[in-house]
Amino acid sequence: MNMRLVTAAAVLVSAAVHLYLWFDVFSGQAVIGPAFLLNAAGGLVIAVLLVRWRHWLPALLALGFGVSTLGAFVVAATVGLFGVHEHWIGWPVWTAAVSEVVAIVGGAVLLAGTLRADSRGQLQHPSAARGAHLH
């Protein structure tokens, strides 16, 4: 299975869960509400970029998305985040957490592969790195 598609799906699932939670619980909360909405929009953009743009940046964005989103939940579940104290209970929590772990792993694998391919390409074709033209 294509790692880009798996990673894009994972980011999209997390974004969908955050959109669901925004409608269901957090739309009226001052800081967390807009953060959940931004998470949903950002996840959609990252998923599209992963599928459409073969570059290292979407992989880095997926990795950062997973780390920051899962990290924010862990903070909310331990000491609280902007007055929200979460618990590891319910399908949205576990669905988002698993998808974010997949986004982290997938983003890291894609990033490593993309950077490795870029460095090999530049070593094999130094004129391509300089943008040389044959006249």
The first five atom37 places (N, CA, C, CB, O) and aatype in JSON, in Angstrom:
{
  "aatype": [12, 2, 12, 1, 10, 19, 16, 0, 0, 0, 19, 10, 19, 15, 0, 0, 19, 8, 10, 18, 10, 17, 13, 3, 19, 13, 15, 7, 5, 0, 19, 9, 7, 14, 0, 13, 10, 10, 2, 0, 0, 7, 7, 10, 19, 9, 0, 19, 10, 10, 19, 1, 17, 1, 8, 17, 10, 14, 0, 10, 10, 0, 10, 7, 13, 7, 19, 15, 16, 10, 7, 0, 13, 19, 19, 0, 0, 16, 19, 7, 10, 13, 7, 19, 8, 6, 8, 17, 9, 7, 17, 14, 19, 17, 16, 0, 0, 19, 15, 6, 19, 19, 0, 9, 19, 7, 7, 0, 19, 10, 10, 0, 7, 16, 10, 1, 0, 3, 15, 1, 7, 5, 10, 5, 8, 14, 15, 0, 0, 1, 7, 0, 8, 10, 8],
  "atom_mask": [
    [1, 1, 1, 1, 1],
    [1, 1, 1, 1, 1],
    [1, 1, 1, 1, 1],
    [1, 1, 1, 1, 1],
    [1, 1, 1, 1, 1],
    [1, 1, 1, 1, 1],
    [1, 1, 1, 1, 1],
    [1, 1, 1, 1, 1],
    [1, 1, 1, 1, 1],
    [1, 1, 1, 1, 1],
    [1, 1, 1, 1, 1],
    [1, 1, 1, 1, 1],
    [1, 1, 1, 1, 1],
    [1, 1, 1, 1, 1],
    [1, 1, 1, 1, 1],
    [1, 1, 1, 1, 1],
    [1, 1, 1, 1, 1],
    [1, 1, 1, 1, 1],
    [1, 1, 1, 1, 1],
    [1, 1, 1, 1, 1],
    [1, 1, 1, 1, 1],
    [1, 1, 1, 1, 1],
    [1, 1, 1, 1, 1],
    [1, 1, 1, 1, 1],
    [1, 1, 1, 1, 1],
    [1, 1, 1, 1, 1],
    [1, 1, 1, 1, 1],
    [1, 1, 1, 0, 1],
    [1, 1, 1, 1, 1],
    [1, 1, 1, 1, 1],
    [1, 1, 1, 1, 1],
    [1, 1, 1, 1, 1],
    [1, 1, 1, 0, 1],
    [1, 1, 1, 1, 1],
    [1, 1, 1, 1, 1],
    [1, 1, 1, 1, 1],
    [1, 1, 1, 1, 1],
    [1, 1, 1, 1, 1],
    [1, 1, 1, 1, 1],
    [1, 1, 1, 1, 1],
    [1, 1, 1, 1, 1],
    [1, 1, 1, 0, 1],
    [1, 1, 1, 0, 1],
    [1, 1, 1, 1, 1],
    [1, 1, 1, 1, 1],
    [1, 1, 1, 1, 1],
    [1, 1, 1, 1, 1],
    [1, 1, 1, 1, 1],
    [1, 1, 1, 1, 1],
    [1, 1, 1, 1, 1],
    [1, 1, 1, 1, 1],
    [1, 1, 1, 1, 1],
    [1, 1, 1, 1, 1],
    [1, 1, 1, 1, 1],
    [1, 1, 1, 1, 1],
    [1, 1, 1, 1, 1],
    [1, 1, 1, 1, 1],
    [1, 1, 1, 1, 1],
    [1, 1, 1, 1, 1],
    [1, 1, 1, 1, 1],
    [1, 1, 1, 1, 1],
    [1, 1, 1, 1, 1],
    [1, 1, 1, 1, 1],
    [1, 1, 1, 0, 1],
    [1, 1, 1, 1, 1],
    [1, 1, 1, 0, 1],
    [1, 1, 1, 1, 1],
    [1, 1, 1, 1, 1],
    [1, 1, 1, 1, 1],
    [1, 1, 1, 1, 1],
    [1, 1, 1, 0, 1],
    [1, 1, 1, 1, 1],
    [1, 1, 1, 1, 1],
    [1, 1, 1, 1, 1],
    [1, 1, 1, 1, 1],
    [1, 1, 1, 1, 1],
    [1, 1, 1, 1, 1],
    [1, 1, 1, 1, 1],
    [1, 1, 1, 1, 1],
    [1, 1, 1, 0, 1],
    [1, 1, 1, 1, 1],
    [1, 1, 1, 1, 1],
    [1, 1, 1, 0, 1],
    [1, 1, 1, 1, 1],
    [1, 1, 1, 1, 1],
    [1, 1, 1, 1, 1],
    [1, 1, 1, 1, 1],
    [1, 1, 1, 1, 1],
    [1, 1, 1, 1, 1],
    [1, 1, 1, 0, 1],
    [1, 1, 1, 1, 1],
    [1, 1, 1, 1, 1],
    [1, 1, 1, 1, 1],
    [1, 1, 1, 1, 1],
    [1, 1, 1, 1, 1],
    [1, 1, 1, 1, 1],
    [1, 1, 1, 1, 1],
    [1, 1, 1, 1, 1],
    [1, 1, 1, 1, 1],
    [1, 1, 1, 1, 1],
    [1, 1, 1, 1, 1],
    [1, 1, 1, 1, 1],
    [1, 1, 1, 1, 1],
    [1, 1, 1, 1, 1],
    [1, 1, 1, 1, 1],
    [1, 1, 1, 0, 1],
    [1, 1, 1, 0, 1],
    [1, 1, 1, 1, 1],
    [1, 1, 1, 1, 1],
    [1, 1, 1, 1, 1],
    [1, 1, 1, 1, 1],
    [1, 1, 1, 1, 1],
    [1, 1, 1, 0, 1],
    [1, 1, 1, 1, 1],
    [1, 1, 1, 1, 1],
    [1, 1, 1, 1, 1],
    [1, 1, 1, 1, 1],
    [1, 1, 1, 1, 1],
    [1, 1, 1, 1, 1],
    [1, 1, 1, 1, 1],
    [1, 1, 1, 0, 1],
    [1, 1, 1, 1, 1],
    [1, 1, 1, 1, 1],
    [1, 1, 1, 1, 1],
    [1, 1, 1, 1, 1],
    [1, 1, 1, 1, 1],
    [1, 1, 1, 1, 1],
    [1, 1, 1, 1, 1],
    [1, 1, 1, 1, 1],
    [1, 1, 1, 1, 1],
    [1, 1, 1, 0, 1],
    [1, 1, 1, 1, 1],
    [1, 1, 1, 1, 1],
    [1, 1, 1, 1, 1],
    [1, 1, 1, 1, 1]
  ],
  "atom_positions": [
    [[0.84, -1.18, 0.0], [0.0, 0.0, 0.0], [0.89, 1.25, 0.0], [-0.96, 0.0, 1.22], [1.96, 1.25, 0.62]],
    [[0.46, 2.27, -0.67], [1.24, 3.49, -0.8], [1.27, 4.26, 0.53], [0.66, 4.38, -1.91], [0.23, 4.59, 1.09]],
    [[2.49, 4.52, 1.01], [2.66, 5.2, 2.3], [2.06, 6.61, 2.28], [4.14, 5.28, 2.66], [1.54, 7.06, 3.3]],
    [[2.13, 7.3, 1.15], [1.54, 8.64, 1.07], [0.03, 8.58, 1.29], [1.84, 9.28, -0.28], [-0.52, 9.43, 2.0]],
    [[-0.63, 7.6, 0.69], [-2.08, 7.48, 0.85], [-2.45, 7.1, 2.28], [-2.63, 6.44, -0.12], [-3.43, 7.63, 2.82]],
    [[-1.7, 6.2, 2.88], [-1.96, 5.8, 4.27], [-1.79, 7.0, 5.2], [-1.03, 4.64, 4.69], [-2.61, 7.23, 6.08]],
    [[-0.71, 7.75, 5.01], [-0.45, 8.91, 5.85], [-1.51, 9.98, 5.63], [0.94, 9.49, 5.57], [-1.99, 10.59, 6.59]],
    [[-1.89, 10.22, 4.39], [-2.94, 11.2, 4.09], [-4.26, 10.78, 4.73], [-3.12, 11.36, 2.57], [-4.97, 11.61, 5.29]],
    [[-4.58, 9.49, 4.66], [-5.82, 8.99, 5.28], [-5.77, 9.18, 6.79], [-6.04, 7.51, 4.93], [-6.78, 9.55, 7.4]],
    [[-4.63, 8.93, 7.4], [-4.5, 9.09, 8.85], [-4.7, 10.55, 9.26], [-3.12, 8.6, 9.32], [-5.42, 10.83, 10.22]],
    [[-4.09, 11.47, 8.53], [-4.26, 12.89, 8.82], [-5.71, 13.3, 8.63], [-3.33, 13.75, 7.92], [-6.27, 14.05, 9.42]],
    [[-6.32, 12.79, 7.57], [-7.72, 13.11, 7.28], [-8.67, 12.56, 8.36], [-8.12, 12.56, 5.91], [-9.63, 13.23, 8.73]],
    [[-8.4, 11.38, 8.85], [-9.23, 10.81, 9.93], [-9.13, 11.68, 11.18], [-8.79, 9.35, 10.25], [-10.14, 11.98, 11.8]],
    [[-7.92, 12.07, 11.54], [-7.76, 12.95, 12.71], [-8.49, 14.26, 12.51], [-6.27, 13.21, 12.98], [-9.15, 14.76, 13.42]],
    [[-8.37, 14.83, 11.32], [-9.07, 16.09, 11.02], [-10.58, 15.91, 11.12], [-8.69, 16.59, 9.61], [-11.27, 16.78, 11.64]],
    [[-11.09, 14.8, 10.61], [-12.53, 14.54, 10.66], [-13.02, 14.37, 12.1], [-12.88, 13.28, 9.85], [-14.09, 14.86, 12.45]],
    [[-12.24, 13.69, 12.92], [-12.61, 13.53, 14.33], [-12.64, 14.89, 15.02], [-11.62, 12.58, 15.06], [-13.54, 15.17, 15.81]],
    [[-11.66, 15.73, 14.73], [-11.64, 17.06, 15.34], [-12.81, 17.92, 14.87], [-10.32, 17.77, 15.03], [-13.36, 18.7, 15.65]],
    [[-13.19, 17.79, 13.61], [-14.36, 18.52, 13.13], [-15.63, 18.01, 13.82], [-14.49, 18.38, 11.59], [-16.47, 18.8, 14.23]],
    [[-15.75, 16.7, 13.94], [-16.89, 16.11, 14.66], [-16.95, 16.64, 16.09], [-16.79, 14.56, 14.66], [-18.01, 17.05, 16.57]],
    [[-15.8, 16.63, 16.78], [-15.77, 17.1, 18.16], [-16.04, 18.6, 18.26], [-14.42, 16.79, 18.79], [-16.62, 19.06, 19.24]],
    [[-15.63, 19.35, 17.25], [-15.93, 20.78, 17.25], [-17.45, 20.98, 17.22], [-15.26, 21.49, 16.04], [-17.99, 21.75, 18.01]],
    [[-18.13, 20.28, 16.31], [-19.59, 20.4, 16.24], [-20.26, 19.88, 17.51], [-20.11, 19.63, 15.03], [-21.23, 20.47, 17.99]],
    [[-19.75, 18.77, 18.04], [-20.41, 18.09, 19.15], [-20.15, 18.73, 20.51], [-19.98, 16.66, 19.19], [-21.04, 18.77, 21.36]],
    [[-18.92, 19.22, 20.74], [-18.53, 19.64, 22.09], [-17.89, 21.02, 22.15], [-17.59, 18.63, 22.66], [-18.26, 21.83, 23.0]],
    [[-16.94, 21.31, 21.27], [-16.02, 22.41, 21.5], [-16.31, 23.69, 20.73], [-14.68, 21.96, 21.16], [-15.53, 24.64, 20.84]],
    [[-17.38, 23.76, 19.97], [-17.63, 24.96, 19.15], [-17.8, 26.22, 19.99], [-18.86, 24.76, 18.29], [-17.5, 27.32, 19.52]],
    [[-18.28, 26.09, 21.21], [-18.51, 27.26, 22.05], [-17.35, 27.64, 22.95], [0.0, 0.0, 0.0], [-17.44, 28.62, 23.69]],
    [[-16.26, 26.88, 22.92], [-15.13, 27.17, 23.8], [-14.17, 28.14, 23.13], [-14.39, 25.87, 24.19], [-13.88, 28.03, 21.94]],
    [[-13.69, 29.09, 23.91], [-12.94, 30.22, 23.37], [-11.66, 29.82, 22.64], [-12.59, 31.16, 24.49], [-11.48, 30.21, 21.49]],
    [[-10.79, 29.07, 23.24], [-9.49, 28.77, 22.63], [-9.52, 27.4, 21.94], [-8.38, 28.8, 23.68], [-9.06, 27.27, 20.8]],
    [[-10.04, 26.42, 22.61], [-10.04, 25.06, 22.08], [-10.93, 24.93, 20.84], [-10.49, 24.07, 23.15], [-10.59, 24.21, 19.9]],
    [[-12.06, 25.63, 20.84], [-12.98, 25.56, 19.69], [-12.31, 25.96, 18.38], [0.0, 0.0, 0.0], [-12.31, 25.17, 17.44]],
    [[-11.74, 27.16, 18.31], [-11.03, 27.55, 17.08], [-9.84, 26.63, 16.76], [-10.55, 28.98, 17.2], [-9.54, 26.4, 15.59]],
    [[-9.17, 26.12, 17.79], [-8.05, 25.21, 17.55], [-8.52, 23.92, 16.88], [-7.33, 24.88, 18.88], [-7.85, 23.4, 15.98]],
    [[-9.68, 23.41, 17.31], [-10.22, 22.19, 16.69], [-10.63, 22.46, 15.24], [-11.42, 21.67, 17.49], [-10.42, 21.61, 14.38]],
    [[-11.2, 23.61, 14.99], [-11.59, 23.96, 13.63], [-10.36, 24.14, 12.74], [-12.45, 25.24, 13.62], [-10.35, 23.69, 11.59]],
    [[-9.34, 24.78, 13.26], [-8.08, 24.95, 12.53], [-7.43, 23.59, 12.27], [-7.12, 25.86, 13.32], [-6.87, 23.37, 11.2]],
    [[-7.51, 22.7, 13.24], [-6.98, 21.35, 13.07], [-7.68, 20.63, 11.93], [-7.12, 20.55, 14.37], [-7.03, 19.96, 11.12]],
    [[-8.99, 20.76, 11.85], [-9.76, 20.11, 10.78], [-9.37, 20.66, 9.42], [-11.27, 20.29, 11.01], [-9.15, 19.9, 8.48]],
    [[-9.28, 21.98, 9.31], [-8.91, 22.6, 8.03], [-7.47, 22.27, 7.65], [-9.1, 24.13, 8.1], [-7.19, 21.93, 6.51]],
    [[-6.57, 22.38, 8.61], [-5.16, 22.07, 8.35], [-4.95, 20.63, 7.95], [0.0, 0.0, 0.0], [-4.15, 20.34, 7.06]],
    [[-5.65, 19.72, 8.61], [-5.55, 18.3, 8.27], [-5.99, 18.03, 6.85], [0.0, 0.0, 0.0], [-5.38, 17.23, 6.14]],
    [[-7.07, 18.69, 6.43], [-7.54, 18.52, 5.05], [-6.5, 19.01, 4.05], [-8.87, 19.28, 4.84], [-6.22, 18.33, 3.06]],
    [[-5.92, 20.16, 4.31], [-4.89, 20.72, 3.42], [-3.67, 19.79, 3.37], [-4.47, 22.13, 3.89], [-3.14, 19.52, 2.29]],
    [[-3.23, 19.31, 4.51], [-2.06, 18.42, 4.56], [-2.34, 17.12, 3.81], [-1.67, 18.12, 6.01], [-1.47, 16.64, 3.08]],
    [[-3.53, 16.56, 3.98], [-3.88, 15.32, 3.28], [-3.85, 15.52, 1.76], [-5.27, 14.83, 3.72], [-3.33, 14.68, 1.03]],
    [[-4.39, 16.63, 1.3], [-4.37, 16.92, -0.14], [-2.93, 17.11, -0.63], [-5.2, 18.19, -0.46], [-2.56, 16.59, -1.68]],
    [[-2.12, 17.83, 0.13], [-0.72, 18.03, -0.25], [0.04, 16.7, -0.32], [-0.03, 18.98, 0.73], [0.84, 16.49, -1.22]],
    [[-0.22, 15.82, 0.63], [0.45, 14.51, 0.62], [0.16, 13.73, -0.66], [0.03, 13.69, 1.83], [1.04, 13.05, -1.2]],
    [[-1.07, 13.82, -1.13], [-1.47, 13.06, -2.31], [-1.02, 13.74, -3.61], [-2.99, 12.87, -2.33], [-0.66, 13.06, -4.57]],
    [[-1.03, 15.06, -3.64], [-0.8, 15.79, -4.89], [0.63, 16.28, -5.1], [-1.72, 16.96, -4.94], [1.02, 16.52, -6.24]],
    [[1.43, 16.44, -4.03], [2.74, 17.07, -4.16], [3.81, 16.13, -3.64], [2.78, 18.42, -3.41], [3.88, 15.86, -2.44]],
    [[4.65, 15.64, -4.52], [5.74, 14.74, -4.15], [6.94, 15.57, -3.7], [6.13, 13.8, -5.34], [7.86, 15.82, -4.48]],
    [[6.92, 15.98, -2.47], [7.95, 16.85, -1.91], [8.11, 16.48, -0.45], [7.58, 18.36, -2.08], [7.25, 15.82, 0.13]],
    [[9.22, 16.9, 0.17], [9.44, 16.59, 1.57], [8.54, 17.4, 2.51], [10.89, 16.83, 1.93], [8.28, 16.96, 3.63]],
    [[8.07, 18.56, 2.08], [7.3, 19.42, 2.98], [5.98, 18.8, 3.45], [7.01, 20.72, 2.29], [5.7, 18.88, 4.65]],
    [[5.16, 18.18, 2.59], [3.94, 17.53, 3.12], [4.23, 16.43, 4.14], [3.14, 16.95, 1.97], [3.47, 16.26, 5.09]],
    [[5.32, 15.7, 3.95], [5.7, 14.67, 4.93], [6.04, 15.31, 6.27], [6.89, 13.84, 4.41], [5.64, 14.81, 7.32]],
    [[6.78, 16.41, 6.23], [7.11, 17.13, 7.46], [5.85, 17.69, 8.12], [8.1, 18.27, 7.17], [5.71, 17.64, 9.35]],
    [[4.93, 18.21, 7.31], [3.68, 18.73, 7.85], [2.86, 17.62, 8.51], [2.85, 19.39, 6.75], [2.28, 17.83, 9.58]],
    [[2.81, 16.45, 7.9], [2.08, 15.32, 8.48], [2.7, 14.89, 9.81], [2.05, 14.12, 7.51], [2.0, 14.63, 10.78]],
    [[4.02, 14.83, 9.84], [4.73, 14.49, 11.06], [4.43, 15.52, 12.15], [6.24, 14.4, 10.8], [4.1, 15.15, 13.28]],
    [[4.56, 16.79, 11.82], [4.28, 17.85, 12.79], [2.83, 17.89, 13.24], [0.0, 0.0, 0.0], [2.54, 18.14, 14.4]],
    [[1.93, 17.62, 12.31], [0.5, 17.57, 12.62], [0.23, 16.48, 13.66], [-0.34, 17.33, 11.35], [-0.44, 16.72, 14.66]],
    [[0.76, 15.3, 13.41], [0.55, 14.19, 14.34], [1.15, 14.44, 15.71], [0.0, 0.0, 0.0], [0.51, 14.2, 16.73]],
    [[2.39, 14.94, 15.73], [3.07, 15.2, 17.0], [2.34, 16.29, 17.79], [4.53, 15.61, 16.75], [2.1, 16.13, 18.98]],
    [[2.01, 17.38, 17.13], [1.38, 18.5, 17.85], [-0.03, 18.15, 18.32], [1.33, 19.73, 16.97], [-0.42, 18.53, 19.43]],
    [[-0.79, 17.45, 17.5], [-2.17, 17.11, 17.87], [-2.19, 16.07, 18.99], [-2.93, 16.59, 16.65], [-2.93, 16.22, 19.96]],
    [[-1.39, 15.02, 18.85], [-1.33, 14.01, 19.9], [-0.72, 14.61, 21.17], [-0.53, 12.78, 19.43], [-1.16, 14.32, 22.28]],
    [[0.3, 15.43, 21.0], [0.92, 16.08, 22.15], [-0.05, 16.98, 22.91], [0.0, 0.0, 0.0], [-0.05, 16.99, 24.14]],
    [[-0.86, 17.73, 22.18], [-1.86, 18.58, 22.83], [-2.87, 17.75, 23.61], [-2.58, 19.46, 21.79], [-3.29, 18.14, 24.69]],
    [[-3.26, 16.6, 23.05], [-4.2, 15.75, 23.77], [-3.57, 15.18, 25.04], [-4.69, 14.6, 22.88], [-4.21, 15.14, 26.09]],
    [[-2.32, 14.75, 24.96], [-1.64, 14.21, 26.14], [-1.55, 15.28, 27.23], [-0.22, 13.7, 25.77], [-1.77, 14.98, 28.4]],
    [[-1.24, 16.5, 26.85], [-1.23, 17.6, 27.83], [-2.62, 17.8, 28.42], [-0.73, 18.91, 27.17], [-2.75, 17.94, 29.64]],
    [[-3.65, 17.8, 27.58], [-5.03, 17.98, 28.06], [-5.44, 16.83, 28.98], [-6.0, 18.09, 26.88], [-6.23, 17.04, 29.9]],
    [[-4.92, 15.64, 28.73], [-5.29, 14.48, 29.55], [-4.49, 14.39, 30.84], [-5.1, 13.21, 28.75], [-4.88, 13.67, 31.76]],
    [[-3.39, 15.11, 30.92], [-2.58, 15.04, 32.14], [-2.79, 16.27, 33.02], [-1.09, 14.9, 31.79], [-3.35, 16.16, 34.11]],
    [[-2.35, 17.42, 32.57], [-2.44, 18.63, 33.4], [-3.54, 19.58, 32.96], [-1.12, 19.36, 33.39], [-3.86, 20.53, 33.67]],
    [[-4.12, 19.33, 31.8], [-5.16, 20.21, 31.28], [-4.59, 21.21, 30.29], [0.0, 0.0, 0.0], [-3.42, 21.58, 30.35]],
    [[-5.44, 21.63, 29.37], [-5.03, 22.57, 28.32], [-6.13, 23.6, 28.13], [-4.73, 21.82, 26.98], [-7.23, 23.27, 27.69]],
    [[-5.84, 24.84, 28.47], [-6.81, 25.94, 28.36], [-8.12, 25.6, 29.06], [-7.07, 26.26, 26.89], [-9.2, 25.88, 28.54]],
    [[-8.01, 25.01, 30.23], [-9.2, 24.7, 31.02], [-9.89, 23.4, 30.64], [0.0, 0.0, 0.0], [-10.91, 23.06, 31.24]],
    [[-9.38, 22.68, 29.67], [-9.97, 21.41, 29.25], [-9.15, 20.28, 29.84], [-10.05, 21.3, 27.69], [-7.93, 20.22, 29.66]],
    [[-9.82, 19.37, 30.53], [-9.18, 18.18, 31.09], [-9.82, 16.96, 30.45], [-9.31, 18.13, 32.66], [-10.97, 16.63, 30.73]],
    [[-9.07, 16.31, 29.59], [-9.59, 15.17, 28.82], [-9.26, 13.86, 29.51], [-9.02, 15.18, 27.4], [-8.48, 13.81, 30.46]],
    [[-9.86, 12.79, 29.0], [-9.63, 11.44, 29.49], [-9.48, 10.51, 28.29], [-10.79, 10.97, 30.43], [-9.99, 10.8, 27.2]],
    [[-8.79, 9.41, 28.49], [-8.59, 8.42, 27.43], [-9.82, 7.52, 27.33], [-7.31, 7.58, 27.7], [-9.73, 6.31, 27.52]],
    [[-10.95, 8.13, 27.05], [-12.22, 7.4, 26.98], [-12.97, 7.82, 25.72], [-13.09, 7.67, 28.26], [-13.02, 9.0, 25.38]],
    [[-13.55, 6.85, 25.03], [-14.43, 7.15, 23.9], [-13.78, 6.89, 22.55], [0.0, 0.0, 0.0], [-12.56, 6.97, 22.4]],
    [[-14.64, 6.59, 21.58], [-14.14, 6.3, 20.24], [-13.43, 7.48, 19.59], [-15.27, 5.85, 19.36], [-12.46, 7.26, 18.88]],
    [[-13.87, 8.75, 19.8], [-13.14, 9.84, 19.14], [-11.69, 9.96, 19.63], [-13.86, 11.16, 19.38], [-10.78, 10.24, 18.85]],
    [[-11.49, 9.74, 20.92], [-10.15, 9.84, 21.49], [-9.23, 8.78, 20.89], [-10.2, 9.69, 23.03], [-8.14, 9.1, 20.42]],
    [[-9.68, 7.54, 20.88], [-8.85, 6.45, 20.4], [-8.69, 6.49, 18.88], [-9.43, 5.12, 20.82], [-7.62, 6.16, 18.36]],
    [[-9.73, 6.88, 18.17], [-9.62, 6.99, 16.71], [-8.6, 8.05, 16.33], [-11.0, 7.32, 16.08], [-7.74, 7.83, 15.48]],
    [[-8.7, 9.22, 16.98], [-7.76, 10.3, 16.7], [-6.35, 9.91, 17.11], [-8.18, 11.59, 17.42], [-5.4, 10.14, 16.36]],
    [[-6.19, 9.31, 18.28], [-4.85, 8.95, 18.77], [-4.17, 7.95, 17.84], [-4.94, 8.37, 20.18], [-3.0, 8.11, 17.5]],
    [[-4.9, 6.92, 17.43], [-4.31, 5.93, 16.52], [-3.96, 6.57, 15.18], [-5.27, 4.73, 16.31], [-2.89, 6.31, 14.62]],
    [[-4.86, 7.39, 14.65], [-4.58, 8.03, 13.36], [-3.39, 8.98, 13.46], [-5.82, 8.79, 12.86], [-2.63, 9.13, 12.51]],
    [[-3.22, 9.63, 14.6], [-2.09, 10.54, 14.78], [-0.77, 9.78, 14.9], [-2.3, 11.42, 16.02], [0.26, 10.25, 14.41]],
    [[-0.79, 8.62, 15.54], [0.41, 7.79, 15.58], [0.77, 7.33, 14.17], [0.2, 6.56, 16.51], [1.95, 7.34, 13.8]],
    [[-0.22, 6.94, 13.39], [0.03, 6.55, 11.99], [0.57, 7.74, 11.2], [-1.28, 6.0, 11.33], [1.47, 7.57, 10.38]],
    [[0.03, 8.94, 11.43], [0.52, 10.14, 10.75], [1.97, 10.43, 11.12], [-0.36, 11.35, 11.08], [2.77, 10.83, 10.27]],
    [[2.31, 10.24, 12.38], [3.69, 10.47, 12.84], [4.64, 9.48, 12.17], [3.78, 10.34, 14.38], [5.66, 9.88, 11.6]],
    [[4.31, 8.21, 12.23], [5.18, 7.18, 11.64], [5.24, 7.35, 10.13], [4.66, 5.76, 12.0], [6.33, 7.33, 9.54]],
    [[4.09, 7.52, 9.49], [4.06, 7.7, 8.04], [4.81, 8.95, 7.6], [0.0, 0.0, 0.0], [5.56, 8.91, 6.63]],
    [[4.61, 10.05, 8.31], [5.32, 11.29, 7.97], [6.83, 11.12, 8.11], [0.0, 0.0, 0.0], [7.58, 11.6, 7.27]],
    [[7.26, 10.44, 9.18], [8.7, 10.23, 9.38], [9.29, 9.34, 8.29], [8.95, 9.61, 10.76], [10.37, 9.61, 7.78]],
    [[8.58, 8.27, 7.95], [9.06, 7.36, 6.89], [9.13, 8.09, 5.55], [8.14, 6.12, 6.77], [10.12, 7.98, 4.83]],
    [[8.08, 8.84, 5.23], [8.08, 9.6, 3.97], [9.17, 10.66, 3.95], [6.71, 10.25, 3.75], [9.85, 10.84, 2.93]],
    [[9.33, 11.35, 5.06], [10.36, 12.4, 5.12], [11.74, 11.8, 4.94], [10.28, 13.15, 6.47], [12.55, 12.33, 4.17]],
    [[12.02, 10.71, 5.63], [13.32, 10.06, 5.49], [13.54, 9.58, 4.05], [13.45, 8.88, 6.47], [14.62, 9.76, 3.49]],
    [[12.52, 8.97, 3.47], [12.64, 8.49, 2.1], [12.82, 9.6, 1.09], [0.0, 0.0, 0.0], [13.61, 9.49, 0.16]],
    [[12.08, 10.69, 1.28], [12.17, 11.82, 0.35], [13.53, 12.49, 0.45], [11.06, 12.84, 0.64], [14.14, 12.82, -0.57]],
    [[14.01, 12.7, 1.67], [15.31, 13.35, 1.84], [16.43, 12.45, 1.33], [15.55, 13.7, 3.31], [17.41, 12.94, 0.75]],
    [[16.3, 11.15, 1.55], [17.31, 10.22, 1.05], [17.33, 10.22, -0.48], [17.04, 8.79, 1.58], [18.4, 10.22, -1.09]],
    [[16.15, 10.22, -1.1], [16.07, 10.25, -2.56], [16.63, 11.56, -3.11], [14.62, 10.05, -3.03], [17.31, 11.56, -4.13]],
    [[16.33, 12.67, -2.43], [16.86, 13.96, -2.87], [18.38, 13.99, -2.8], [16.27, 15.09, -2.02], [19.03, 14.47, -3.72]],
    [[18.95, 13.48, -1.71], [20.4, 13.52, -1.59], [21.06, 12.59, -2.61], [20.84, 13.15, -0.17], [22.12, 12.92, -3.14]],
    [[20.45, 11.44, -2.87], [21.0, 10.54, -3.9], [20.93, 11.18, -5.27], [20.25, 9.19, -3.9], [21.87, 11.09, -6.06]],
    [[19.82, 11.82, -5.56], [19.65, 12.46, -6.86], [20.66, 13.57, -7.08], [0.0, 0.0, 0.0], [21.17, 13.73, -8.19]],
    [[20.96, 14.33, -6.04], [21.92, 15.42, -6.18], [23.33, 14.88, -6.3], [21.82, 16.37, -4.99], [24.16, 15.46, -7.0]],
    [[23.62, 13.76, -5.63], [24.94, 13.19, -5.75], [25.15, 12.54, -7.11], [25.17, 12.17, -4.65], [26.25, 12.6, -7.67]],
    [[24.1, 11.93, -7.66], [24.23, 11.26, -8.94], [24.2, 12.25, -10.1], [23.12, 10.25, -9.11], [24.82, 12.01, -11.14]],
    [[23.5, 13.35, -9.94], [23.34, 14.32, -11.01], [23.65, 15.73, -10.5], [21.91, 14.26, -11.59], [22.73, 16.52, -10.29]],
    [[24.93, 16.06, -10.31], [25.26, 17.37, -9.76], [24.83, 18.52, -10.67], [26.74, 17.45, -9.52], [24.54, 19.6, -10.18]],
    [[24.78, 18.3, -11.99], [24.35, 19.39, -12.87], [22.88, 19.71, -12.67], [24.61, 19.01, -14.34], [22.48, 20.86, -12.85]],
    [[22.08, 18.73, -12.3], [20.65, 18.97, -12.04], [20.48, 19.85, -10.81], [19.89, 17.64, -11.86], [19.56, 20.67, -10.76]],
    [[21.34, 19.69, -9.83], [21.25, 20.5, -8.61], [21.58, 21.96, -8.91], [22.18, 19.96, -7.53], [21.02, 22.87, -8.29]],
    [[22.5, 22.2, -9.87], [22.87, 23.57, -10.22], [21.92, 24.17, -11.23], [24.28, 23.61, -10.76], [21.94, 25.38, -11.45]],
    [[21.08, 23.35, -11.84], [20.18, 23.85, -12.87], [20.91, 24.15, -14.17], [0.0, 0.0, 0.0], [20.57, 25.1, -14.87]],
    [[21.92, 23.34, -14.5], [22.73, 23.56, -15.7], [21.89, 23.38, -16.96], [23.93, 22.62, -15.72], [20.99, 22.55, -17.02]],
    [[22.21, 24.17, -17.96], [21.54, 24.09, -19.25], [22.58, 23.73, -20.31], [20.81, 25.43, -19.6], [23.69, 24.25, -20.3]],
    [[22.19, 22.85, -21.21], [23.08, 22.5, -22.31], [22.73, 23.35, -23.52], [22.98, 20.99, -22.65], [21.58, 23.37, -23.96]],
    [[23.73, 24.05, -24.06], [23.5, 24.9, -25.24], [24.43, 24.5, -26.34], [23.7, 26.39, -24.91], [24.4, 25.09, -27.42]]
  ]
}
